[in-house]
Amino acid sequence: MPDTFPMETTITITFKEKDGPSTSLKTSKTEMTLYYPSAEGIEGKMLDDMTQGWNQSFDKLQSRVESRDSGL
């Protein structure tokens, strides 16, 4: 890892119900926002790999939620 890579950082993930509460879990929508305060010191392939890793994690989360919801 390059010397410029931050050894510690805090990210914030927020979940917000869209269009108000729903009486049915199948029709409710949730907006998820990831806030990463700075990519300073993270460049090139490392930044690309981080982006790919986050996207893979969100894809897995989406798949789990959809499979859970299909069982309702």
Biopython code that builds the backbone (N, CA, C, O; Angstrom):
import numpy as np
from Bio.PDB.StructureBuilder import StructureBuilder

atoms = [
    (1, "MET", "N", (0.839, -1.175, 0.000)),
    (1, "MET", "CA", (0.000, 0.000, 0.000)),
    (1, "MET", "C", (0.889, 1.245, 0.000)),
    (1, "MET", "O", (1.869, 1.300, 0.744)),
    (2, "PRO", "N", (0.563, 2.236, -0.819)),
    (2, "PRO", "CA", (1.403, 3.436, -0.847)),
    (2, "PRO", "C", (1.360, 4.194, 0.479)),
    (2, "PRO", "O", (0.392, 4.105, 1.233)),
    (3, "ASP", "N", (2.416, 4.929, 0.740)),
    (3, "ASP", "CA", (2.491, 5.717, 1.979)),
    (3, "ASP", "C", (1.382, 6.754, 2.077)),
    (3, "ASP", "O", (1.037, 7.189, 3.176)),
    (4, "THR", "N", (0.817, 7.157, 0.936)),
    (4, "THR", "CA", (-0.221, 8.192, 0.950)),
    (4, "THR", "C", (-1.610, 7.634, 1.279)),
    (4, "THR", "O", (-2.550, 8.394, 1.514)),
    (5, "PHE", "N", (-1.734, 6.286, 1.293)),
    (5, "PHE", "CA", (-3.042, 5.681, 1.568)),
    (5, "PHE", "C", (-3.433, 5.946, 3.020)),
    (5, "PHE", "O", (-2.643, 5.682, 3.926)),
    (6, "PRO", "N", (-4.646, 6.464, 3.257)),
    (6, "PRO", "CA", (-5.062, 6.740, 4.636)),
    (6, "PRO", "C", (-5.218, 5.439, 5.427)),
    (6, "PRO", "O", (-5.859, 4.497, 4.962)),
    (7, "MET", "N", (-4.639, 5.393, 6.602)),
    (7, "MET", "CA", (-4.708, 4.192, 7.424)),
    (7, "MET", "C", (-6.043, 4.082, 8.171)),
    (7, "MET", "O", (-6.396, 3.017, 8.677)),
    (8, "GLU", "N", (-6.764, 5.177, 8.230)),
    (8, "GLU", "CA", (-8.049, 5.171, 8.913)),
    (8, "GLU", "C", (-8.949, 6.210, 8.267)),
    (8, "GLU", "O", (-8.502, 7.302, 7.918)),
    (9, "THR", "N", (-10.207, 5.865, 8.113)),
    (9, "THR", "CA", (-11.174, 6.809, 7.574)),
    (9, "THR", "C", (-12.551, 6.419, 8.087)),
    (9, "THR", "O", (-12.766, 5.283, 8.510)),
    (10, "THR", "N", (-13.454, 7.335, 8.048)),
    (10, "THR", "CA", (-14.825, 7.074, 8.472)),
    (10, "THR", "C", (-15.737, 7.282, 7.285)),
    (10, "THR", "O", (-15.701, 8.325, 6.632)),
    (11, "ILE", "N", (-16.553, 6.283, 7.011)),
    (11, "ILE", "CA", (-17.556, 6.429, 5.967)),
    (11, "ILE", "C", (-18.922, 6.467, 6.633)),
    (11, "ILE", "O", (-19.103, 5.988, 7.752)),
    (12, "THR", "N", (-19.861, 7.040, 5.931)),
    (12, "THR", "CA", (-21.230, 7.101, 6.443)),
    (12, "THR", "C", (-22.158, 6.524, 5.383)),
    (12, "THR", "O", (-22.111, 6.922, 4.219)),
    (13, "ILE", "N", (-22.994, 5.589, 5.792)),
    (13, "ILE", "CA", (-24.010, 5.041, 4.906)),
    (13, "ILE", "C", (-25.358, 5.374, 5.532)),
    (13, "ILE", "O", (-25.625, 5.027, 6.682)),
    (14, "THR", "N", (-26.203, 6.053, 4.758)),
    (14, "THR", "CA", (-27.527, 6.406, 5.262)),
    (14, "THR", "C", (-28.592, 5.688, 4.440)),
    (14, "THR", "O", (-28.424, 5.445, 3.245)),
    (15, "PHE", "N", (-29.675, 5.361, 5.103)),
    (15, "PHE", "CA", (-30.821, 4.734, 4.465)),
    (15, "PHE", "C", (-32.017, 5.647, 4.677)),
    (15, "PHE", "O", (-32.289, 6.074, 5.799)),
    (16, "LYS", "N", (-32.731, 5.944, 3.596)),
    (16, "LYS", "CA", (-33.866, 6.852, 3.670)),
    (16, "LYS", "C", (-35.044, 6.230, 2.930)),
    (16, "LYS", "O", (-34.930, 5.823, 1.773)),
    (17, "GLU", "N", (-36.170, 6.168, 3.621)),
    (17, "GLU", "CA", (-37.369, 5.633, 2.996)),
    (17, "GLU", "C", (-37.858, 6.624, 1.951)),
    (17, "GLU", "O", (-38.013, 7.812, 2.232)),
    (18, "LYS", "N", (-38.097, 6.129, 0.751)),
    (18, "LYS", "CA", (-38.551, 7.006, -0.331)),
    (18, "LYS", "C", (-40.069, 6.982, -0.406)),
    (18, "LYS", "O", (-40.699, 5.948, -0.183)),
    (19, "ASP", "N", (-40.648, 8.137, -0.724)),
    (19, "ASP", "CA", (-42.092, 8.258, -0.929)),
    (19, "ASP", "C", (-42.900, 7.892, 0.305)),
    (19, "ASP", "O", (-44.029, 7.416, 0.181)),
    (20, "GLY", "N", (-42.351, 8.103, 1.483)),
    (20, "GLY", "CA", (-43.094, 7.868, 2.719)),
    (20, "GLY", "C", (-43.223, 6.400, 3.062)),
    (20, "GLY", "O", (-42.827, 5.535, 2.280)),
    (21, "PRO", "N", (-43.782, 6.116, 4.239)),
    (21, "PRO", "CA", (-43.918, 4.732, 4.689)),
    (21, "PRO", "C", (-44.875, 3.950, 3.790)),
    (21, "PRO", "O", (-45.793, 4.517, 3.199)),
    (22, "SER", "N", (-44.650, 2.667, 3.699)),
    (22, "SER", "CA", (-45.493, 1.794, 2.892)),
    (22, "SER", "C", (-46.111, 0.733, 3.786)),
    (22, "SER", "O", (-45.502, 0.311, 4.768)),
    (23, "THR", "N", (-47.299, 0.311, 3.452)),
    (23, "THR", "CA", (-47.942, -0.752, 4.224)),
    (23, "THR", "C", (-47.493, -2.125, 3.751)),
    (23, "THR", "O", (-47.776, -3.129, 4.404)),
    (24, "SER", "N", (-46.797, -2.178, 2.625)),
    (24, "SER", "CA", (-46.326, -3.452, 2.077)),
    (24, "SER", "C", (-44.821, -3.389, 1.869)),
    (24, "SER", "O", (-44.309, -2.463, 1.240)),
    (25, "LEU", "N", (-44.115, -4.385, 2.405)),
    (25, "LEU", "CA", (-42.665, -4.421, 2.205)),
    (25, "LEU", "C", (-42.311, -4.552, 0.735)),
    (25, "LEU", "O", (-41.259, -4.077, 0.308)),
    (26, "LYS", "N", (-43.176, -5.192, -0.050)),
    (26, "LYS", "CA", (-42.873, -5.398, -1.461)),
    (26, "LYS", "C", (-42.908, -4.098, -2.256)),
    (26, "LYS", "O", (-42.300, -4.017, -3.322)),
    (27, "THR", "N", (-43.606, -3.083, -1.760)),
    (27, "THR", "CA", (-43.679, -1.835, -2.520)),
    (27, "THR", "C", (-42.854, -0.717, -1.899)),
    (27, "THR", "O", (-42.777, 0.375, -2.463)),
    (28, "SER", "N", (-42.242, -0.967, -0.760)),
    (28, "SER", "CA", (-41.452, 0.094, -0.148)),
    (28, "SER", "C", (-40.117, 0.228, -0.881)),
    (28, "SER", "O", (-39.580, -0.749, -1.405)),
    (29, "LYS", "N", (-39.601, 1.439, -0.908)),
    (29, "LYS", "CA", (-38.325, 1.723, -1.565)),
    (29, "LYS", "C", (-37.418, 2.425, -0.565)),
    (29, "LYS", "O", (-37.860, 3.271, 0.213)),
    (30, "THR", "N", (-36.167, 2.065, -0.600)),
    (30, "THR", "CA", (-35.181, 2.675, 0.289)),
    (30, "THR", "C", (-34.036, 3.210, -0.552)),
    (30, "THR", "O", (-33.522, 2.529, -1.439)),
    (31, "GLU", "N", (-33.648, 4.436, -0.257)),
    (31, "GLU", "CA", (-32.489, 5.042, -0.920)),
    (31, "GLU", "C", (-31.290, 4.888, 0.007)),
    (31, "GLU", "O", (-31.368, 5.224, 1.188)),
    (32, "MET", "N", (-30.199, 4.389, -0.520)),
    (32, "MET", "CA", (-28.981, 4.231, 0.254)),
    (32, "MET", "C", (-27.932, 5.179, -0.307)),
    (32, "MET", "O", (-27.728, 5.246, -1.519)),
    (33, "THR", "N", (-27.273, 5.909, 0.578)),
    (33, "THR", "CA", (-26.229, 6.846, 0.168)),
    (33, "THR", "C", (-24.946, 6.522, 0.925)),
    (33, "THR", "O", (-24.948, 6.377, 2.148)),
    (34, "LEU", "N", (-23.860, 6.411, 0.183)),
    (34, "LEU", "CA", (-22.541, 6.203, 0.772)),
    (34, "LEU", "C", (-21.790, 7.520, 0.702)),
    (34, "LEU", "O", (-21.652, 8.109, -0.370)),
    (35, "TYR", "N", (-21.307, 7.978, 1.843)),
    (35, "TYR", "CA", (-20.484, 9.185, 1.872)),
    (35, "TYR", "C", (-19.076, 8.782, 2.277)),
    (35, "TYR", "O", (-18.848, 8.293, 3.383)),
    (36, "TYR", "N", (-18.151, 8.991, 1.381)),
    (36, "TYR", "CA", (-16.730, 8.724, 1.624)),
    (36, "TYR", "C", (-16.063, 10.084, 1.618)),
    (36, "TYR", "O", (-15.996, 10.724, 0.568)),
    (37, "PRO", "N", (-15.562, 10.552, 2.767)),
    (37, "PRO", "CA", (-15.144, 11.951, 2.878)),
    (37, "PRO", "C", (-14.028, 12.394, 1.940)),
    (37, "PRO", "O", (-13.993, 13.557, 1.536)),
    (38, "SER", "N", (-13.125, 11.502, 1.591)),
    (38, "SER", "CA", (-12.030, 11.936, 0.725)),
    (38, "SER", "C", (-11.327, 10.727, 0.126)),
    (38, "SER", "O", (-11.093, 9.724, 0.800)),
    (39, "ALA", "N", (-10.999, 10.844, -1.142)),
    (39, "ALA", "CA", (-10.190, 9.816, -1.793)),
    (39, "ALA", "C", (-8.762, 10.316, -1.956)),
    (39, "ALA", "O", (-7.983, 9.768, -2.737)),
    (40, "GLU", "N", (-8.433, 11.352, -1.215)),
    (40, "GLU", "CA", (-7.086, 11.921, -1.282)),
    (40, "GLU", "C", (-6.055, 10.864, -0.896)),
    (40, "GLU", "O", (-6.198, 10.189, 0.123)),
    (41, "GLY", "N", (-5.038, 10.729, -1.698)),
    (41, "GLY", "CA", (-3.982, 9.755, -1.436)),
    (41, "GLY", "C", (-4.291, 8.377, -2.005)),
    (41, "GLY", "O", (-3.467, 7.467, -1.915)),
    (42, "ILE", "N", (-5.481, 8.219, -2.593)),
    (42, "ILE", "CA", (-5.865, 6.945, -3.192)),
    (42, "ILE", "C", (-5.991, 7.193, -4.691)),
    (42, "ILE", "O", (-6.869, 7.933, -5.133)),
    (43, "GLU", "N", (-5.129, 6.583, -5.450)),
    (43, "GLU", "CA", (-5.092, 6.909, -6.873)),
    (43, "GLU", "C", (-5.033, 5.654, -7.735)),
    (43, "GLU", "O", (-4.760, 4.552, -7.257)),
    (44, "GLY", "N", (-5.298, 5.860, -9.021)),
    (44, "GLY", "CA", (-5.095, 4.831, -10.033)),
    (44, "GLY", "C", (-5.825, 3.535, -9.759)),
    (44, "GLY", "O", (-7.016, 3.529, -9.447)),
    (45, "LYS", "N", (-5.098, 2.437, -9.880)),
    (45, "LYS", "CA", (-5.669, 1.107, -9.747)),
    (45, "LYS", "C", (-6.281, 0.894, -8.366)),
    (45, "LYS", "O", (-7.313, 0.236, -8.242)),
    (46, "MET", "N", (-5.660, 1.438, -7.340)),
    (46, "MET", "CA", (-6.191, 1.245, -5.985)),
    (46, "MET", "C", (-7.581, 1.879, -5.867)),
    (46, "MET", "O", (-8.481, 1.282, -5.276)),
    (47, "LEU", "N", (-7.761, 3.063, -6.417)),
    (47, "LEU", "CA", (-9.074, 3.718, -6.386)),
    (47, "LEU", "C", (-10.081, 2.933, -7.219)),
    (47, "LEU", "O", (-11.233, 2.768, -6.818)),
    (48, "ASP", "N", (-9.646, 2.451, -8.374)),
    (48, "ASP", "CA", (-10.519, 1.623, -9.211)),
    (48, "ASP", "C", (-10.937, 0.348, -8.480)),
    (48, "ASP", "O", (-12.099, -0.053, -8.535)),
    (49, "ASP", "N", (-9.982, -0.286, -7.796)),
    (49, "ASP", "CA", (-10.275, -1.519, -7.049)),
    (49, "ASP", "C", (-11.236, -1.245, -5.891)),
    (49, "ASP", "O", (-12.126, -2.050, -5.618)),
    (50, "MET", "N", (-11.057, -0.117, -5.217)),
    (50, "MET", "CA", (-11.964, 0.240, -4.121)),
    (50, "MET", "C", (-13.380, 0.448, -4.653)),
    (50, "MET", "O", (-14.349, -0.029, -4.063)),
    (51, "THR", "N", (-13.489, 1.157, -5.762)),
    (51, "THR", "CA", (-14.798, 1.407, -6.368)),
    (51, "THR", "C", (-15.453, 0.090, -6.764)),
    (51, "THR", "O", (-16.639, -0.118, -6.510)),
    (52, "GLN", "N", (-14.693, -0.786, -7.375)),
    (52, "GLN", "CA", (-15.214, -2.089, -7.771)),
    (52, "GLN", "C", (-15.654, -2.883, -6.534)),
    (52, "GLN", "O", (-16.696, -3.538, -6.561)),
    (53, "GLY", "N", (-14.885, -2.831, -5.474)),
    (53, "GLY", "CA", (-15.232, -3.547, -4.244)),
    (53, "GLY", "C", (-16.533, -3.043, -3.623)),
    (53, "GLY", "O", (-17.376, -3.836, -3.205)),
    (54, "TRP", "N", (-16.691, -1.719, -3.564)),
    (54, "TRP", "CA", (-17.941, -1.160, -3.031)),
    (54, "TRP", "C", (-19.119, -1.563, -3.909)),
    (54, "TRP", "O", (-20.170, -1.953, -3.400)),
    (55, "ASN", "N", (-18.949, -1.472, -5.224)),
    (55, "ASN", "CA", (-20.037, -1.841, -6.131)),
    (55, "ASN", "C", (-20.419, -3.306, -5.974)),
    (55, "ASN", "O", (-21.603, -3.641, -5.995)),
    (56, "GLN", "N", (-19.429, -4.185, -5.817)),
    (56, "GLN", "CA", (-19.721, -5.602, -5.596)),
    (56, "GLN", "C", (-20.483, -5.810, -4.292)),
    (56, "GLN", "O", (-21.413, -6.614, -4.233)),
    (57, "SER", "N", (-20.090, -5.089, -3.255)),
    (57, "SER", "CA", (-20.787, -5.200, -1.971)),
    (57, "SER", "C", (-22.238, -4.745, -2.089)),
    (57, "SER", "O", (-23.135, -5.381, -1.535)),
    (58, "PHE", "N", (-22.473, -3.654, -2.803)),
    (58, "PHE", "CA", (-23.842, -3.157, -2.975)),
    (58, "PHE", "C", (-24.664, -4.102, -3.851)),
    (58, "PHE", "O", (-25.858, -4.286, -3.615)),
    (59, "ASP", "N", (-24.031, -4.699, -4.860)),
    (59, "ASP", "CA", (-24.734, -5.674, -5.694)),
    (59, "ASP", "C", (-25.161, -6.883, -4.857)),
    (59, "ASP", "O", (-26.273, -7.388, -5.015)),
    (60, "LYS", "N", (-24.280, -7.346, -3.968)),
    (60, "LYS", "CA", (-24.614, -8.478, -3.096)),
    (60, "LYS", "C", (-25.747, -8.107, -2.148)),
    (60, "LYS", "O", (-26.657, -8.905, -1.922)),
    (61, "LEU", "N", (-25.693, -6.902, -1.594)),
    (61, "LEU", "CA", (-26.761, -6.446, -0.698)),
    (61, "LEU", "C", (-28.090, -6.408, -1.450)),
    (61, "LEU", "O", (-29.108, -6.872, -0.936)),
    (62, "GLN", "N", (-28.083, -5.863, -2.649)),
    (62, "GLN", "CA", (-29.304, -5.793, -3.452)),
    (62, "GLN", "C", (-29.846, -7.202, -3.722)),
    (62, "GLN", "O", (-31.050, -7.432, -3.615)),
    (63, "SER", "N", (-28.977, -8.126, -4.066)),
    (63, "SER", "CA", (-29.394, -9.495, -4.343)),
    (63, "SER", "C", (-30.022, -10.137, -3.104)),
    (63, "SER", "O", (-31.041, -10.821, -3.207)),
    (64, "ARG", "N", (-29.417, -9.918, -1.935)),
    (64, "ARG", "CA", (-29.953, -10.478, -0.690)),
    (64, "ARG", "C", (-31.327, -9.898, -0.368)),
    (64, "ARG", "O", (-32.238, -10.626, 0.026)),
    (65, "VAL", "N", (-31.469, -8.600, -0.534)),
    (65, "VAL", "CA", (-32.745, -7.952, -0.247)),
    (65, "VAL", "C", (-33.821, -8.456, -1.202)),
    (65, "VAL", "O", (-34.938, -8.756, -0.782)),
    (66, "GLU", "N", (-33.482, -8.548, -2.494)),
    (66, "GLU", "CA", (-34.454, -9.019, -3.474)),
    (66, "GLU", "C", (-34.847, -10.468, -3.224)),
    (66, "GLU", "O", (-36.016, -10.821, -3.379)),
    (67, "SER", "N", (-33.895, -11.315, -2.841)),
    (67, "SER", "CA", (-34.231, -12.712, -2.584)),
    (67, "SER", "C", (-35.072, -12.825, -1.312)),
    (67, "SER", "O", (-35.971, -13.662, -1.241)),
    (68, "ARG", "N", (-34.793, -12.001, -0.319)),
    (68, "ARG", "CA", (-35.604, -11.988, 0.900)),
    (68, "ARG", "C", (-37.027, -11.525, 0.581)),
    (68, "ARG", "O", (-38.001, -12.116, 1.046)),
    (69, "ASP", "N", (-37.134, -10.455, -0.222)),
    (69, "ASP", "CA", (-38.451, -9.910, -0.553)),
    (69, "ASP", "C", (-39.274, -10.856, -1.413)),
    (69, "ASP", "O", (-40.502, -10.851, -1.326)),
    (70, "SER", "N", (-38.628, -11.664, -2.239)),
    (70, "SER", "CA", (-39.382, -12.581, -3.093)),
    (70, "SER", "C", (-40.033, -13.687, -2.282)),
    (70, "SER", "O", (-40.959, -14.341, -2.762)),
    (71, "GLY", "N", (-39.564, -13.904, -1.062)),
    (71, "GLY", "CA", (-40.139, -14.928, -0.188)),
    (71, "GLY", "C", (-41.325, -14.424, 0.622)),
    (71, "GLY", "O", (-41.922, -15.187, 1.382)),
    (72, "LEU", "N", (-41.678, -13.141, 0.469)),
    (72, "LEU", "CA", (-42.800, -12.600, 1.258)),
    (72, "LEU", "C", (-44.129, -12.941, 0.638)),
    (72, "LEU", "O", (-45.173, -12.564, 1.170)),
]
sb = StructureBuilder()
sb.init_structure("model")
sb.init_model(0)
sb.init_chain("A")
sb.init_seg("    ")
for serial, (resi, resn, name, xyz) in enumerate(atoms, 1):
    if name == "N":
        sb.init_residue(resn, " ", resi, " ")
    sb.init_atom(name, np.array(xyz, "f"), 0.0, 1.0, " ", f" {name:<3s}", serial, name[0])
structure = sb.get_structure()
